[in-house]
């Protein structure tokens, strides 16, 4: 990342909601490293204390609070320059089982973050949205002009969050940018969660020589993006006027099939694991690849880490 971007965070105050989660913890650590004063809010419903075991030592403030509670969190936003809103229950299966609770955290939480940020004159809110809002579109690569077709409560909640962000931007209450993440992976992603993403799960199983389970025939494809590139997108969005009120795809722009992914991980780990194919799951999208033209044009975003390099770095993390 270039120095002129990094210098814009030195001495500035950043608040990361969901800072004990996978992306939030990586982002918080990086912000601290480049000289920002960092505070995180997490209620540890899905956030992991292991992800932030070094935060006290690093000087990152940890607030154990629930973002949906407007009053108990309002003072956390005082004097903050940038809010990176990553707190969510990021699970399609959970949202199918508990749609109302999921909505309370994912939509109610976003609304509360926007209200408190606006009342405290925060410079910018960057909202972590999801490519799930597109549904199972036939238009590939997928760009932001495609009409969203969410196929789960989780996806619908992320879309509602984007609309709140746009409303706040358009009514001049606060500047916002919504980033539609495709499949983010990297260190600190939890392989043990019931709703865990495929890469940490596969790596964890491969290291233990256990079978890798693929739902479907393995031909479905994903656009995986390494967490460091997602951090780059967050920083660029926070300081970009051009991105105000916009939704922007954040991905790598390349795809890999789940079958090839599994085989690559088995090879990288030197594993004895076998691949087992099971019937496809409800709500799973078949093919997904992002058009990242808007991110390149508006933000100057440029993904730097290939899937191979990202996988090697992630395998190394889980080994240690």
C-alpha positions as CSV (number, residue, x, y, z in Angstrom):
1,X,0.0,0.0,0.0
2,X,1.3,3.4,-0.9
3,X,2.7,5.8,1.7
4,X,0.4,8.7,0.9
5,X,-2.6,6.4,1.7
6,X,-1.0,5.1,4.9
7,X,-0.1,8.6,6.1
8,X,-3.8,9.7,6.1
9,X,-4.4,7.3,9.1
10,X,-1.5,8.4,11.3
11,X,-2.9,9.8,14.5
12,X,-6.5,9.5,13.3
13,X,-9.0,7.6,15.4
14,X,-10.6,4.5,14.0
15,X,-13.5,2.5,15.4
16,X,-13.9,-1.1,14.2
17,X,-17.2,-2.8,15.0
18,X,-16.9,-6.6,15.1
19,X,-13.2,-6.1,15.8
20,X,-12.8,-9.6,17.3
21,X,-14.1,-11.2,14.1
22,X,-11.9,-12.5,11.2
23,X,-11.8,-9.4,9.0
24,X,-12.2,-6.9,11.9
25,X,-9.3,-8.2,13.8
26,X,-7.0,-8.2,10.8
27,X,-8.1,-4.6,9.9
28,X,-7.6,-3.4,13.5
29,X,-4.1,-4.8,13.7
30,X,-3.2,-3.1,10.4
31,X,-4.7,0.2,11.3
32,X,-2.7,0.2,14.6
33,X,0.5,-0.7,12.7
34,X,0.2,2.3,10.4
35,X,-0.3,4.7,13.3
36,X,-4.1,5.0,13.8
37,X,-5.6,5.0,17.3
38,X,-7.8,2.0,17.2
39,X,-10.9,1.0,19.3
40,X,-13.0,-2.1,18.7
41,X,-16.5,-2.9,19.7
42,X,-17.5,-6.5,20.0
43,X,-20.2,-8.4,22.0
44,X,-18.4,-11.7,21.4
45,X,-21.5,-13.4,20.1
46,X,-19.5,-14.5,17.0
47,X,-16.2,-12.6,17.7
48,X,-13.3,-14.7,19.0
49,X,-11.1,-13.6,22.0
50,X,-8.2,-15.6,20.5
51,X,-8.3,-13.3,17.5
52,X,-7.4,-10.3,19.8
53,X,-5.1,-11.9,22.4
54,X,-2.4,-9.4,21.4
55,X,-4.6,-6.3,21.3
56,X,-3.8,-5.2,24.9
57,X,-0.1,-5.4,24.2
58,X,-0.6,-3.5,20.9
59,X,-2.6,-0.8,22.6
60,X,-5.9,-1.4,20.9
61,X,-8.9,-0.6,23.1
62,X,-11.4,-3.4,23.4
63,X,-15.0,-2.5,24.3
64,X,-17.3,-5.5,25.1
65,X,-20.6,-3.9,24.0
66,X,-23.5,-4.6,21.7
67,X,-23.7,-2.2,18.8
68,X,-27.5,-2.6,18.6
69,X,-27.7,-0.7,21.9
70,X,-27.7,2.9,20.8
71,X,-27.4,4.4,24.3
72,X,-24.7,2.2,25.8
73,X,-22.5,2.7,22.7
74,X,-23.1,6.3,21.8
75,X,-20.0,7.7,23.6
76,X,-17.7,5.2,21.8
77,X,-18.1,7.3,18.6
78,X,-16.9,10.6,20.2
79,X,-13.8,12.0,18.4
80,X,-13.7,9.1,15.9
81,X,-12.7,9.8,12.4
82,X,-13.4,6.5,10.6
83,X,-15.9,3.8,11.5
84,X,-15.3,0.4,9.8
85,X,-18.6,-1.5,10.4
86,X,-17.9,-5.2,10.4
87,X,-20.1,-6.4,13.2
88,X,-22.7,-9.0,11.9
89,X,-23.8,-12.5,12.2
90,X,-22.3,-13.5,8.9
91,X,-24.0,-16.8,8.3
92,X,-26.6,-17.8,5.7
93,X,-27.6,-21.0,7.7
94,X,-28.0,-19.0,10.9
95,X,-30.2,-16.5,9.2
96,X,-32.4,-19.2,7.8
97,X,-32.9,-20.7,11.3
98,X,-33.2,-17.4,13.2
99,X,-34.3,-14.7,10.7
100,X,-35.5,-12.2,13.3
101,X,-32.5,-12.4,15.6
102,X,-30.2,-12.2,12.6
103,X,-32.1,-9.1,11.4
104,X,-31.8,-7.5,14.8
105,X,-28.0,-7.7,14.7
106,X,-27.4,-7.2,11.0
107,X,-29.9,-4.4,10.2
108,X,-30.6,-3.0,13.7
109,X,-26.9,-2.9,14.3
110,X,-26.1,-1.1,11.1
111,X,-28.9,1.5,11.8
112,X,-27.5,2.1,15.3
113,X,-23.9,2.5,14.0
114,X,-25.1,5.1,11.4
115,X,-27.2,7.1,13.9
116,X,-24.3,7.2,16.5
117,X,-21.7,8.0,13.8
118,X,-23.9,10.8,12.4
119,X,-24.5,12.3,15.8
120,X,-20.8,12.2,16.6
121,X,-19.8,13.8,13.3
122,X,-17.7,10.8,12.2
123,X,-15.9,11.5,8.9
124,X,-16.9,8.3,7.2
125,X,-18.5,4.9,7.8
126,X,-17.3,2.0,5.7
127,X,-19.9,-0.8,5.7
128,X,-19.0,-4.5,5.2
129,X,-21.6,-5.8,2.8
130,X,-21.6,-9.1,0.8
131,X,-21.7,-10.4,-2.7
132,X,-24.6,-12.6,-1.4
133,X,-26.9,-9.7,-2.3
134,X,-26.6,-10.7,-6.0
135,X,-28.1,-14.1,-5.4
136,X,-27.4,-16.8,-8.1
137,X,-27.0,-14.5,-11.0
138,X,-26.2,-15.7,-14.5
139,X,-24.4,-12.5,-15.3
140,X,-20.7,-13.2,-14.8
141,X,-18.5,-11.4,-14.0
142,X,-21.0,-9.6,-11.8
143,X,-21.0,-5.8,-11.6
144,X,-22.8,-3.4,-9.3
145,X,-25.4,-2.4,-11.9
146,X,-27.0,-5.9,-11.6
147,X,-30.3,-5.8,-9.7
148,X,-29.8,-7.6,-6.4
149,X,-31.7,-10.9,-5.8
150,X,-30.9,-12.0,-2.3
151,X,-31.7,-15.6,-1.6
152,X,-31.4,-15.8,2.1
153,X,-32.4,-13.6,5.1
154,X,-28.7,-12.8,5.6
155,X,-28.3,-11.5,2.0
156,X,-31.5,-9.4,2.3
157,X,-30.2,-8.0,5.6
158,X,-26.9,-6.9,4.0
159,X,-28.9,-5.2,1.2
160,X,-31.0,-3.4,3.8
161,X,-27.8,-2.2,5.5
162,X,-26.6,-0.8,2.1
163,X,-29.8,1.1,1.6
164,X,-29.6,2.6,5.1
165,X,-26.0,3.7,4.3
166,X,-27.1,5.2,1.0
167,X,-30.0,7.0,2.7
168,X,-27.7,8.5,5.4
169,X,-25.3,9.6,2.6
170,X,-28.0,11.1,0.4
171,X,-29.6,13.0,3.3
172,X,-26.1,14.5,4.1
173,X,-26.2,12.9,7.6
174,X,-22.9,11.1,7.1
175,X,-20.6,9.9,4.3
176,X,-20.8,6.1,3.7
177,X,-19.4,3.5,1.4
178,X,-20.7,-0.1,1.2
179,X,-18.2,-2.8,0.2
180,X,-19.6,-6.0,-1.3
181,X,-17.1,-8.6,-0.3
182,X,-16.8,-11.7,-2.3
183,X,-15.1,-14.7,-0.6
184,X,-12.6,-13.3,1.9
185,X,-10.0,-15.6,3.4
186,X,-6.8,-15.4,5.4
187,X,-5.4,-15.7,9.0
188,X,-7.7,-15.6,12.0
189,X,-10.7,-17.1,10.2
190,X,-12.3,-19.7,12.4
191,X,-12.2,-23.2,11.0
192,X,-14.2,-24.7,13.9
193,X,-17.4,-22.7,13.5
194,X,-20.5,-24.6,12.3
195,X,-20.9,-21.8,9.7
196,X,-17.2,-21.5,8.8
197,X,-16.0,-20.5,5.3
198,X,-14.6,-23.2,3.1
199,X,-10.9,-22.4,3.1
200,X,-10.2,-22.5,6.8
201,X,-12.3,-25.6,7.1
202,X,-10.5,-27.4,4.3
203,X,-7.0,-26.3,5.7
204,X,-7.9,-27.5,9.2
205,X,-9.2,-30.9,7.9
206,X,-6.2,-31.3,5.6
207,X,-3.7,-30.6,8.3
208,X,-5.5,-33.4,10.4
209,X,-5.6,-35.8,7.4
210,X,-9.4,-35.8,7.6
211,X,-11.8,-36.0,4.6
212,X,-12.7,-32.7,2.8
213,X,-16.5,-32.5,2.2
214,X,-17.7,-30.8,-0.9
215,X,-21.4,-30.0,-1.3
216,X,-22.3,-30.7,-4.9
217,X,-19.8,-32.0,-7.6
218,X,-17.1,-29.4,-6.9
219,X,-17.6,-27.6,-10.2
220,X,-19.0,-24.5,-8.5
221,X,-16.6,-21.5,-8.6
222,X,-15.7,-18.7,-6.2
223,X,-13.8,-15.5,-6.4
224,X,-11.6,-15.7,-3.3
225,X,-9.9,-12.5,-2.1
226,X,-7.1,-12.4,0.5
227,X,-7.9,-10.3,3.7
228,X,-5.0,-8.0,3.0
229,X,-6.6,-6.8,-0.2
230,X,-9.9,-6.2,1.7
231,X,-8.0,-4.1,4.2
232,X,-6.6,-2.0,1.3
233,X,-10.2,-1.5,0.0
234,X,-11.3,-0.3,3.5
235,X,-8.5,2.2,3.8
236,X,-9.1,3.6,0.3
237,X,-12.8,3.9,0.9
238,X,-12.4,5.7,4.2
239,X,-10.4,8.6,2.6
240,X,-12.2,8.6,-0.8
241,X,-14.8,11.3,-1.6
242,X,-15.6,9.6,-4.9
243,X,-16.9,6.6,-3.1
244,X,-19.5,8.5,-0.9
245,X,-22.9,6.8,-1.1
246,X,-21.6,4.1,-3.4
247,X,-21.7,0.3,-3.3
248,X,-18.4,-1.3,-4.6
249,X,-17.4,-4.9,-5.3
250,X,-14.3,-6.1,-3.5
251,X,-12.8,-9.3,-4.8
252,X,-9.8,-10.6,-6.7
253,X,-11.5,-10.8,-10.1
254,X,-10.3,-14.4,-10.6
255,X,-12.1,-17.7,-9.9
256,X,-11.2,-21.2,-8.8
257,X,-13.5,-24.2,-8.6
258,X,-14.2,-25.7,-5.1
259,X,-12.8,-29.0,-6.4
260,X,-9.5,-27.4,-7.5
261,X,-9.3,-25.5,-4.3
262,X,-9.6,-28.7,-2.2
263,X,-6.9,-30.5,-4.3
264,X,-4.6,-27.5,-4.0
265,X,-4.9,-27.4,-0.2
266,X,-4.3,-31.2,0.1
267,X,-1.2,-30.7,-2.0
268,X,0.1,-27.7,-0.1
269,X,-0.4,-29.4,3.3
270,X,1.0,-32.7,2.1
271,X,-2.2,-34.2,3.4
272,X,-3.6,-37.8,3.2
273,X,-7.1,-36.4,3.1
274,X,-9.7,-37.6,0.6
275,X,-12.5,-35.5,-1.0
276,X,-16.1,-36.6,-0.3
277,X,-18.9,-35.2,-2.4
278,X,-22.3,-34.6,-0.7
279,X,-25.6,-33.2,-2.0
280,X,-25.7,-29.4,-2.5
281,X,-26.9,-27.2,0.4
282,X,-30.0,-24.9,0.3
283,X,-29.1,-21.3,-0.4
284,X,-25.6,-22.0,-1.8
285,X,-24.7,-20.0,-4.9
286,X,-23.2,-22.0,-7.8
287,X,-20.9,-19.5,-9.6
288,X,-19.5,-16.3,-8.3
289,X,-17.0,-13.9,-9.9
290,X,-16.8,-10.1,-9.4
291,X,-16.3,-7.4,-11.9
292,X,-14.0,-5.0,-9.9
293,X,-13.8,-2.2,-12.5
294,X,-15.6,0.2,-10.2
295,X,-13.3,-0.5,-7.3
296,X,-10.3,0.1,-9.6
297,X,-11.8,3.3,-11.1
298,X,-13.2,4.9,-8.0
299,X,-10.8,3.7,-5.3
300,X,-7.7,2.9,-7.2
301,X,-8.1,-0.6,-5.7
302,X,-5.7,-3.2,-7.0
303,X,-5.6,-6.7,-5.5
304,X,-2.0,-7.7,-4.9
305,X,-2.3,-11.3,-3.4
306,X,-3.0,-14.2,-5.7
307,X,-5.1,-17.1,-4.5
308,X,-1.9,-19.3,-4.4
309,X,0.1,-16.9,-2.3
310,X,-2.9,-16.2,0.0
311,X,-3.4,-20.0,0.5
312,X,0.3,-20.5,1.3
313,X,0.2,-17.7,3.9
314,X,-3.0,-19.0,5.4
315,X,-1.8,-22.6,5.6
316,X,1.4,-21.3,7.3
317,X,-0.8,-19.4,9.8
318,X,-2.8,-22.5,10.7
319,X,0.3,-24.6,11.0
320,X,1.8,-22.3,13.6
